[in-house]
């Protein structure tokens, strides 16, 4: 992968596209909280991630674009979750991905989706709403989100991904917040549910809390779904 991203804007989002060295390599869509993906690309190189195209999408309204339905704020003075994931997913599938496919070398072998925190929640949600993503990586995904576990357990995927990667920090459940403390149990139940469906799913526990080593954890998840 070329470590020099091509930066541009589309549909009100800031995009950074890192091209593969060869034609026909996979395209991984990464919804990203803050930066252009450069640090994640460096981590991917450090762990010898298989070659792929990476599209990092920023300028997201985090509590809106990444959440499937509305929910109260987690903490005082934080914004509530407004649940506009379906609207953003339509933009992603109908505008951003077709434009990206024109920019990369050849037709991608498959398209995967990845994300950290709420973007990890969105990554899993997307496979219940569309058929575009053949592989999914949810790193420290916000699977504590109200009613999301029940949604996964009671709804049918639109596509059965070839690979699913889940991860969590070993301290993420150690909190007084009644919602956040459910993340370990919810992730474990979702992992077992996917196993029961015969899916190729990996669940990795990392050291630390939610914020520790996020770029490297993201890179590891991407490498897992890109690899054979």
KOLLO-553231 format. One line per field, with one value per residue: residue in three letters; z, y, x of N, C-alpha, C in turn; residue number from 0. Coordinates in nm, 3 decimals. Layout:
<rs>
r c(ALA,...)
n_zz c(Z,...)
n_yy c(Y,...)
n_xx c(X,...)
ca_zz c(Z,...)
ca_yy c(Y,...)
ca_xx c(X,...)
c_zz c(Z,...)
c_yy c(Y,...)
c_xx c(X,...)
k c(NUM,...)
</rs>
This chain:
<rs>
r c(UNK,UNK,UNK,UNK,UNK,UNK,UNK,UNK,UNK,UNK,UNK,UNK,UNK,UNK,UNK,UNK,UNK,UNK,UNK,UNK,UNK,UNK,UNK,UNK,UNK,UNK,UNK,UNK,UNK,UNK,UNK,UNK,UNK,UNK,UNK,UNK,UNK,UNK,UNK,UNK,UNK,UNK,UNK,UNK,UNK,UNK,UNK,UNK,UNK,UNK,UNK,UNK,UNK,UNK,UNK,UNK,UNK,UNK,UNK,UNK,UNK,UNK,UNK,UNK,UNK,UNK,UNK,UNK,UNK,UNK,UNK,UNK,UNK,UNK,UNK,UNK,UNK,UNK,UNK,UNK,UNK,UNK,UNK,UNK,UNK,UNK,UNK,UNK,UNK,UNK,UNK,UNK,UNK,UNK,UNK,UNK,UNK,UNK,UNK,UNK,UNK,UNK,UNK,UNK,UNK,UNK,UNK,UNK,UNK,UNK,UNK,UNK,UNK,UNK,UNK,UNK,UNK,UNK,UNK,UNK,UNK,UNK,UNK,UNK,UNK,UNK,UNK,UNK,UNK,UNK,UNK,UNK,UNK,UNK,UNK,UNK,UNK,UNK,UNK,UNK,UNK,UNK,UNK,UNK,UNK,UNK,UNK,UNK,UNK,UNK,UNK,UNK,UNK,UNK,UNK,UNK,UNK,UNK,UNK,UNK,UNK,UNK,UNK,UNK,UNK,UNK,UNK,UNK,UNK,UNK,UNK,UNK,UNK,UNK,UNK,UNK,UNK,UNK,UNK,UNK,UNK,UNK,UNK,UNK,UNK,UNK,UNK,UNK,UNK,UNK,UNK,UNK,UNK,UNK,UNK,UNK,UNK,UNK,UNK,UNK,UNK,UNK,UNK,UNK,UNK,UNK,UNK,UNK,UNK,UNK,UNK,UNK,UNK,UNK,UNK,UNK,UNK,UNK,UNK,UNK,UNK,UNK,UNK,UNK,UNK,UNK,UNK,UNK)
n_zz c(0.000,-0.082,0.114,0.095,0.111,-0.092,-0.077,-0.050,-0.088,-0.049,-0.064,0.169,0.338,0.456,0.276,0.259,0.054,0.026,-0.190,-0.322,-0.413,-0.625,-0.890,-0.846,-0.577,-0.243,-0.120,0.164,0.374,0.603,0.862,1.037,1.333,1.388,1.242,0.921,0.867,0.835,1.047,1.111,0.871,0.884,1.102,0.993,0.801,0.970,1.087,0.872,0.711,0.470,0.127,0.028,-0.071,0.108,0.232,0.416,0.607,0.719,0.912,1.018,1.167,1.459,1.670,1.531,1.256,1.300,1.455,1.498,1.586,1.784,2.107,2.457,2.577,2.684,2.902,3.120,2.969,2.726,2.377,2.265,2.113,1.782,1.581,1.286,1.113,0.894,0.698,0.652,0.568,0.323,0.174,0.178,0.039,-0.204,-0.309,-0.212,-0.218,-0.494,-0.626,-0.521,-0.624,-0.884,-0.865,-0.777,-0.854,-1.092,-1.048,-0.721,-0.526,-0.315,-0.096,0.217,0.552,0.823,1.162,1.460,1.797,1.807,1.532,1.491,1.584,1.385,1.163,1.203,1.208,0.946,0.787,0.829,0.689,0.423,0.125,0.061,0.190,0.229,0.426,0.771,1.029,1.364,1.595,1.937,1.948,1.999,2.135,2.347,2.296,2.336,2.307,2.092,2.095,2.117,1.877,1.691,1.760,1.686,1.423,1.065,0.872,0.579,0.424,0.449,0.588,0.477,0.660,0.999,1.238,1.579,1.856,2.186,2.467,2.770,2.992,2.940,3.029,3.291,3.452,3.602,3.468,3.378,3.125,2.965,3.103,3.020,2.788,2.753,2.805,2.609,2.370,2.382,2.368,2.114,1.959,2.010,1.898,1.627,1.579,1.613,1.385,1.199,1.099,1.004,1.250,1.448,1.776,1.971,2.264,2.392,2.577,2.817,2.832,2.662,2.503,2.456,2.244,1.999,1.710,1.641,1.721,1.542,1.298,1.330,1.325,1.063,0.918,0.985,0.858,0.594,0.536,0.411)
n_yy c(-0.119,0.221,0.473,0.734,0.925,1.005,1.293,1.422,1.563,1.456,1.440,1.588,1.474,1.410,1.252,1.008,0.830,0.543,0.379,0.047,-0.156,-0.324,-0.415,-0.495,-0.558,-0.589,-0.354,-0.163,-0.003,0.247,0.397,0.682,0.848,1.084,1.148,1.134,0.873,0.814,0.736,0.486,0.351,0.347,0.177,-0.053,-0.115,-0.173,-0.415,-0.575,-0.592,-0.745,-0.636,-0.381,-0.163,0.129,0.321,0.596,0.760,1.070,1.358,1.299,1.306,1.196,1.092,1.082,0.981,0.728,0.577,0.349,0.400,0.640,0.745,0.821,1.054,0.935,1.048,1.333,1.654,1.560,1.499,1.366,1.046,1.034,0.863,0.825,0.640,0.488,0.679,0.781,0.543,0.501,0.714,0.636,0.388,0.451,0.676,0.735,0.490,0.397,0.611,0.578,0.328,0.394,0.518,0.346,0.083,-0.131,-0.375,-0.421,-0.707,-0.771,-0.581,-0.450,-0.351,-0.142,-0.033,0.164,0.177,0.358,0.346,0.084,-0.039,0.058,-0.072,-0.343,-0.316,-0.244,-0.475,-0.588,-0.431,-0.391,-0.530,-0.495,-0.539,-0.767,-0.847,-0.781,-0.567,-0.493,-0.299,-0.268,-0.219,-0.036,-0.208,-0.209,-0.047,0.071,-0.185,-0.304,-0.554,-0.729,-0.670,-0.776,-1.047,-1.112,-1.048,-1.085,-1.110,-0.921,-0.999,-1.265,-1.234,-1.321,-1.309,-1.207,-0.980,-0.918,-0.711,-0.619,-0.419,-0.533,-0.391,-0.250,-0.304,-0.242,-0.023,0.231,0.313,0.215,0.125,0.110,-0.085,-0.320,-0.398,-0.605,-0.850,-0.825,-0.820,-1.072,-1.239,-1.174,-1.257,-1.538,-1.590,-1.539,-1.742,-1.960,-1.939,-2.036,-1.872,-1.737,-1.612,-1.400,-1.326,-1.102,-1.019,-0.732,-0.562,-0.312,-0.003,0.152,0.344,0.282,0.231,0.259,0.308,0.093,-0.130,-0.102,-0.138,-0.405,-0.536,-0.481,-0.608,-0.871,-0.925,-0.883,-1.066,-1.403)
n_xx c(0.084,0.049,0.187,0.121,-0.147,-0.432,-0.605,-0.932,-1.265,-1.602,-1.951,-1.973,-1.787,-1.453,-1.210,-0.954,-0.754,-0.570,-0.372,-0.346,-0.059,-0.092,-0.319,-0.667,-0.673,-0.818,-1.066,-1.083,-1.301,-1.279,-1.427,-1.349,-1.248,-1.089,-0.834,-0.657,-0.607,-0.341,-0.165,-0.266,-0.218,0.061,0.094,-0.019,0.174,0.385,0.312,0.311,0.076,-0.135,-0.139,-0.364,-0.636,-0.710,-0.967,-1.008,-1.244,-1.340,-1.451,-1.698,-2.021,-2.018,-2.188,-2.420,-2.397,-2.290,-2.463,-2.734,-2.994,-3.179,-3.061,-3.015,-2.762,-2.441,-2.310,-2.331,-2.337,-2.251,-2.326,-2.644,-2.724,-2.819,-2.898,-2.872,-2.763,-2.858,-2.907,-2.649,-2.526,-2.651,-2.543,-2.277,-2.281,-2.408,-2.281,-2.010,-1.857,-1.893,-1.760,-1.503,-1.432,-1.379,-1.138,-0.941,-0.700,-0.805,-1.072,-1.192,-1.113,-1.283,-1.498,-1.442,-1.538,-1.446,-1.395,-1.354,-1.465,-1.765,-1.774,-1.708,-1.938,-2.112,-2.000,-2.068,-2.346,-2.397,-2.389,-2.630,-2.795,-2.721,-2.561,-2.295,-2.051,-1.806,-1.635,-1.567,-1.455,-1.456,-1.332,-1.281,-1.554,-1.858,-2.049,-2.211,-2.418,-2.752,-2.991,-2.864,-2.735,-2.954,-3.076,-2.891,-2.907,-3.164,-3.217,-3.169,-2.877,-2.794,-2.589,-2.359,-2.062,-1.731,-1.527,-1.515,-1.403,-1.358,-1.276,-1.162,-1.068,-0.914,-0.987,-1.212,-1.469,-1.457,-1.591,-1.795,-2.014,-2.334,-2.414,-2.177,-2.037,-2.147,-2.029,-1.841,-1.980,-2.180,-2.034,-1.916,-2.144,-2.242,-2.027,-2.036,-2.283,-2.234,-2.048,-2.216,-2.364,-2.199,-2.001,-1.680,-1.518,-1.319,-1.218,-1.056,-0.880,-0.741,-0.480,-0.556,-0.753,-1.035,-0.914,-0.651,-0.379,-0.520,-0.475,-0.300,-0.451,-0.659,-0.526,-0.446,-0.692,-0.779,-0.578,-0.635,-0.881,-0.816,-0.620,-0.573)
ca_zz c(0.000,-0.085,0.240,0.065,0.084,-0.181,0.007,-0.123,-0.018,-0.123,0.018,0.297,0.418,0.418,0.238,0.231,-0.014,0.017,-0.299,-0.321,-0.512,-0.738,-0.931,-0.802,-0.435,-0.171,-0.072,0.301,0.409,0.745,0.920,1.126,1.420,1.393,1.145,0.782,0.855,0.813,1.156,1.095,0.759,0.933,1.185,0.902,0.743,1.078,1.112,0.741,0.666,0.326,0.044,0.003,-0.079,0.231,0.227,0.549,0.597,0.836,0.917,1.049,1.286,1.524,1.743,1.436,1.142,1.339,1.546,1.423,1.633,1.885,2.246,2.540,2.592,2.784,3.019,3.123,2.883,2.597,2.289,2.255,1.988,1.702,1.505,1.143,1.042,0.766,0.602,0.616,0.492,0.185,0.111,0.164,-0.063,-0.332,-0.359,-0.179,-0.268,-0.641,-0.663,-0.484,-0.717,-1.007,-0.836,-0.745,-0.966,-1.120,-0.968,-0.595,-0.502,-0.229,-0.016,0.360,0.632,0.952,1.245,1.603,1.885,1.742,1.392,1.495,1.591,1.252,1.072,1.221,1.170,0.801,0.720,0.844,0.610,0.282,0.081,0.000,0.265,0.241,0.546,0.870,1.147,1.467,1.699,2.055,1.903,2.104,2.133,2.461,2.253,2.379,2.225,1.973,2.105,2.085,1.733,1.623,1.788,1.636,1.284,0.966,0.791,0.435,0.364,0.546,0.554,0.478,0.784,1.095,1.346,1.693,1.961,2.304,2.569,2.888,3.099,2.891,3.107,3.430,3.463,3.681,3.379,3.365,2.985,2.919,3.169,2.954,2.657,2.747,2.792,2.481,2.264,2.394,2.319,1.969,1.905,2.013,1.801,1.494,1.571,1.596,1.247,1.113,1.040,1.040,1.335,1.543,1.887,2.034,2.382,2.402,2.708,2.833,2.824,2.529,2.427,2.446,2.118,1.900,1.572,1.621,1.728,1.415,1.196,1.350,1.277,0.918,0.870,1.007,0.758,0.459,0.517,0.372)
ca_yy c(0.000,0.349,0.544,0.872,0.925,1.103,1.358,1.494,1.569,1.409,1.428,1.652,1.398,1.418,1.118,0.982,0.701,0.485,0.282,-0.076,-0.161,-0.407,-0.405,-0.600,-0.586,-0.552,-0.218,-0.158,0.126,0.272,0.519,0.722,0.957,1.210,1.184,1.091,0.733,0.795,0.659,0.348,0.296,0.318,0.057,-0.165,-0.149,-0.228,-0.554,-0.643,-0.617,-0.771,-0.520,-0.351,-0.023,0.173,0.449,0.649,0.862,1.156,1.463,1.234,1.343,1.066,1.044,1.075,0.894,0.593,0.512,0.297,0.462,0.742,0.702,0.933,1.071,0.849,1.124,1.472,1.747,1.498,1.501,1.240,0.971,1.072,0.747,0.849,0.549,0.447,0.787,0.782,0.421,0.525,0.798,0.555,0.285,0.505,0.784,0.730,0.368,0.399,0.705,0.517,0.219,0.453,0.574,0.244,0.005,-0.252,-0.405,-0.481,-0.848,-0.757,-0.459,-0.473,-0.232,-0.149,0.085,0.159,0.240,0.365,0.302,-0.061,-0.066,0.083,-0.175,-0.462,-0.282,-0.231,-0.603,-0.618,-0.335,-0.391,-0.647,-0.445,-0.562,-0.909,-0.873,-0.678,-0.558,-0.403,-0.290,-0.203,-0.171,0.008,-0.307,-0.178,0.048,0.020,-0.277,-0.352,-0.699,-0.794,-0.652,-0.874,-1.183,-1.136,-1.006,-1.160,-1.034,-0.911,-1.070,-1.338,-1.202,-1.432,-1.296,-1.103,-0.962,-0.840,-0.697,-0.540,-0.407,-0.610,-0.302,-0.168,-0.329,-0.203,0.114,0.245,0.344,0.091,0.080,0.073,-0.206,-0.437,-0.420,-0.735,-0.954,-0.810,-0.863,-1.218,-1.301,-1.156,-1.348,-1.675,-1.595,-1.552,-1.877,-2.051,-1.929,-2.095,-1.768,-1.731,-1.493,-1.394,-1.233,-1.078,-0.932,-0.654,-0.503,-0.171,0.049,0.179,0.439,0.238,0.174,0.249,0.289,-0.042,-0.223,-0.090,-0.202,-0.551,-0.583,-0.475,-0.716,-0.999,-0.951,-0.881,-1.189,-1.522)
ca_xx c(0.000,0.119,0.160,0.084,-0.289,-0.494,-0.705,-1.036,-1.393,-1.719,-2.072,-1.950,-1.693,-1.313,-1.167,-0.813,-0.747,-0.436,-0.385,-0.267,0.049,-0.133,-0.459,-0.756,-0.663,-0.940,-1.090,-1.131,-1.359,-1.256,-1.484,-1.242,-1.294,-1.016,-0.731,-0.674,-0.570,-0.198,-0.102,-0.312,-0.142,0.196,0.084,-0.041,0.304,0.468,0.275,0.309,-0.061,-0.143,-0.167,-0.505,-0.673,-0.776,-1.036,-1.036,-1.349,-1.347,-1.553,-1.825,-2.096,-1.994,-2.305,-2.531,-2.370,-2.247,-2.557,-2.849,-3.119,-3.151,-3.042,-2.967,-2.618,-2.381,-2.272,-2.374,-2.263,-2.218,-2.443,-2.718,-2.709,-2.937,-2.945,-2.887,-2.674,-2.916,-2.885,-2.507,-2.496,-2.695,-2.441,-2.156,-2.300,-2.454,-2.196,-1.868,-1.792,-1.880,-1.654,-1.375,-1.403,-1.325,-1.006,-0.841,-0.648,-0.881,-1.191,-1.148,-1.151,-1.400,-1.500,-1.461,-1.565,-1.378,-1.414,-1.320,-1.562,-1.896,-1.757,-1.714,-2.081,-2.166,-1.952,-2.153,-2.482,-2.407,-2.413,-2.772,-2.870,-2.682,-2.484,-2.171,-1.928,-1.780,-1.556,-1.600,-1.369,-1.510,-1.232,-1.338,-1.684,-1.951,-2.158,-2.295,-2.522,-2.883,-3.070,-2.793,-2.714,-3.081,-3.096,-2.807,-2.955,-3.300,-3.231,-3.092,-2.781,-2.815,-2.477,-2.278,-1.922,-1.634,-1.452,-1.552,-1.305,-1.402,-1.176,-1.200,-0.965,-0.951,-1.034,-1.323,-1.591,-1.434,-1.638,-1.918,-2.125,-2.411,-2.417,-2.044,-1.988,-2.205,-1.968,-1.775,-2.082,-2.248,-1.942,-1.902,-2.267,-2.246,-1.923,-2.087,-2.393,-2.173,-1.993,-2.329,-2.411,-2.097,-1.917,-1.539,-1.510,-1.207,-1.241,-0.926,-0.877,-0.618,-0.455,-0.584,-0.889,-1.089,-0.834,-0.512,-0.326,-0.628,-0.429,-0.246,-0.563,-0.731,-0.442,-0.452,-0.822,-0.780,-0.490,-0.702,-0.985,-0.757,-0.544,-0.647)
c_zz c(0.000,0.042,0.220,0.024,-0.015,-0.105,-0.078,-0.041,-0.109,-0.024,0.159,0.388,0.366,0.395,0.215,0.177,-0.029,-0.080,-0.280,-0.427,-0.637,-0.768,-0.872,-0.655,-0.363,-0.139,0.068,0.331,0.561,0.784,1.039,1.206,1.394,1.272,1.008,0.760,0.841,0.920,1.148,0.981,0.802,1.020,1.098,0.838,0.847,1.102,0.982,0.700,0.516,0.249,0.021,-0.027,0.051,0.208,0.368,0.535,0.728,0.822,0.938,1.168,1.368,1.589,1.652,1.330,1.182,1.424,1.475,1.464,1.746,2.024,2.326,2.543,2.701,2.915,3.008,3.038,2.754,2.509,2.289,2.122,1.905,1.597,1.357,1.059,0.905,0.659,0.557,0.533,0.347,0.109,0.083,0.047,-0.200,-0.392,-0.337,-0.237,-0.420,-0.689,-0.634,-0.581,-0.849,-0.989,-0.813,-0.869,-0.984,-1.029,-0.837,-0.579,-0.414,-0.158,0.128,0.431,0.770,1.031,1.390,1.681,1.818,1.596,1.383,1.507,1.453,1.153,1.081,1.176,1.018,0.732,0.740,0.754,0.461,0.253,0.026,0.067,0.294,0.360,0.640,0.987,1.242,1.585,1.817,2.021,2.018,2.108,2.260,2.419,2.282,2.272,2.106,1.979,2.067,1.936,1.655,1.640,1.722,1.490,1.192,0.889,0.645,0.358,0.476,0.512,0.559,0.607,0.869,1.204,1.453,1.791,2.072,2.396,2.697,3.005,3.059,2.969,3.252,3.448,3.545,3.592,3.350,3.222,2.942,2.981,3.107,2.828,2.645,2.725,2.655,2.366,2.264,2.338,2.167,1.901,1.900,1.915,1.659,1.475,1.545,1.456,1.148,1.047,1.088,1.118,1.435,1.650,1.965,2.152,2.388,2.544,2.707,2.818,2.679,2.441,2.404,2.309,2.009,1.756,1.546,1.630,1.598,1.304,1.208,1.299,1.126,0.861,0.881,0.898,0.615,0.432,0.479,0.492)
c_yy c(0.125,0.426,0.692,0.875,1.033,1.164,1.438,1.494,1.523,1.394,1.483,1.579,1.418,1.276,1.116,0.841,0.660,0.368,0.161,-0.069,-0.236,-0.386,-0.520,-0.635,-0.537,-0.401,-0.227,-0.016,0.142,0.404,0.558,0.845,1.089,1.237,1.125,0.945,0.707,0.713,0.513,0.279,0.262,0.192,-0.067,-0.210,-0.218,-0.376,-0.634,-0.684,-0.646,-0.647,-0.504,-0.203,0.014,0.311,0.490,0.766,0.939,1.260,1.404,1.301,1.215,1.010,1.029,0.969,0.749,0.517,0.472,0.354,0.559,0.680,0.821,0.938,0.978,0.922,1.267,1.558,1.683,1.498,1.366,1.171,0.990,0.969,0.768,0.757,0.508,0.553,0.792,0.659,0.436,0.611,0.718,0.458,0.344,0.609,0.759,0.607,0.364,0.496,0.646,0.407,0.272,0.499,0.468,0.164,-0.123,-0.266,-0.471,-0.624,-0.856,-0.623,-0.498,-0.343,-0.250,-0.022,0.058,0.230,0.243,0.324,0.150,-0.110,-0.052,-0.026,-0.301,-0.434,-0.285,-0.364,-0.653,-0.531,-0.335,-0.512,-0.610,-0.494,-0.711,-0.948,-0.754,-0.684,-0.452,-0.404,-0.208,-0.142,-0.138,-0.082,-0.304,-0.095,-0.010,-0.062,-0.335,-0.504,-0.774,-0.782,-0.757,-1.015,-1.215,-1.097,-1.085,-1.067,-1.030,-0.982,-1.143,-1.316,-1.324,-1.430,-1.184,-1.100,-0.873,-0.826,-0.609,-0.531,-0.475,-0.524,-0.224,-0.188,-0.282,-0.055,0.117,0.275,0.217,0.039,0.030,-0.058,-0.333,-0.477,-0.557,-0.848,-0.947,-0.857,-1.014,-1.289,-1.290,-1.246,-1.492,-1.693,-1.613,-1.691,-1.978,-2.048,-1.984,-1.995,-1.781,-1.602,-1.506,-1.291,-1.221,-0.983,-0.865,-0.601,-0.356,-0.133,0.080,0.261,0.395,0.178,0.161,0.234,0.147,-0.147,-0.221,-0.160,-0.353,-0.608,-0.585,-0.587,-0.852,-1.026,-0.950,-1.011,-1.307,-1.611)
c_xx c(0.088,0.085,0.130,-0.064,-0.330,-0.611,-0.803,-1.164,-1.506,-1.834,-2.053,-1.853,-1.551,-1.261,-1.015,-0.803,-0.601,-0.444,-0.296,-0.158,0.007,-0.282,-0.539,-0.749,-0.790,-0.947,-1.149,-1.178,-1.348,-1.321,-1.398,-1.284,-1.222,-0.928,-0.758,-0.636,-0.422,-0.129,-0.143,-0.239,0.000,0.196,0.061,0.090,0.393,0.438,0.262,0.168,-0.061,-0.187,-0.317,-0.518,-0.744,-0.837,-1.071,-1.132,-1.357,-1.456,-1.692,-1.891,-2.109,-2.120,-2.427,-2.508,-2.346,-2.348,-2.686,-2.984,-3.083,-3.141,-2.990,-2.814,-2.565,-2.356,-2.324,-2.281,-2.210,-2.343,-2.515,-2.687,-2.836,-2.976,-2.969,-2.796,-2.728,-2.893,-2.740,-2.471,-2.540,-2.594,-2.315,-2.168,-2.330,-2.360,-2.047,-1.799,-1.786,-1.772,-1.516,-1.336,-1.346,-1.181,-0.899,-0.803,-0.729,-1.001,-1.148,-1.198,-1.275,-1.388,-1.527,-1.487,-1.504,-1.406,-1.384,-1.430,-1.701,-1.888,-1.751,-1.856,-2.144,-2.124,-2.038,-2.297,-2.499,-2.437,-2.556,-2.858,-2.835,-2.593,-2.346,-2.044,-1.907,-1.696,-1.573,-1.503,-1.425,-1.414,-1.284,-1.474,-1.777,-2.074,-2.241,-2.417,-2.660,-2.954,-2.993,-2.771,-2.841,-3.113,-3.017,-2.864,-3.089,-3.321,-3.137,-2.999,-2.824,-2.705,-2.404,-2.131,-1.833,-1.552,-1.511,-1.446,-1.366,-1.287,-1.229,-1.080,-1.009,-0.999,-1.160,-1.452,-1.578,-1.463,-1.766,-2.038,-2.205,-2.422,-2.281,-1.995,-2.046,-2.130,-1.902,-1.875,-2.151,-2.161,-1.926,-2.026,-2.278,-2.145,-1.976,-2.204,-2.339,-2.113,-2.105,-2.388,-2.309,-2.005,-1.773,-1.518,-1.396,-1.241,-1.112,-0.941,-0.740,-0.601,-0.498,-0.729,-0.927,-0.994,-0.689,-0.481,-0.432,-0.578,-0.377,-0.357,-0.643,-0.655,-0.449,-0.584,-0.831,-0.694,-0.558,-0.805,-0.930,-0.681,-0.632,-0.677)
k c(0,1,2,3,4,5,6,7,8,9,10,11,12,13,14,15,16,17,18,19,20,21,22,23,24,25,26,27,28,29,30,31,32,33,34,35,36,37,38,39,40,41,42,43,44,45,46,47,48,49,50,51,52,53,54,55,56,57,58,59,60,61,62,63,64,65,66,67,68,69,70,71,72,73,74,75,76,77,78,79,80,81,82,83,84,85,86,87,88,89,90,91,92,93,94,95,96,97,98,99,100,101,102,103,104,105,106,107,108,109,110,111,112,113,114,115,116,117,118,119,120,121,122,123,124,125,126,127,128,129,130,131,132,133,134,135,136,137,138,139,140,141,142,143,144,145,146,147,148,149,150,151,152,153,154,155,156,157,158,159,160,161,162,163,164,165,166,167,168,169,170,171,172,173,174,175,176,177,178,179,180,181,182,183,184,185,186,187,188,189,190,191,192,193,194,195,196,197,198,199,200,201,202,203,204,205,206,207,208,209,210,211,212,213,214,215,216,217,218,219,220,221,222,223,224,225,226,227)
</rs>
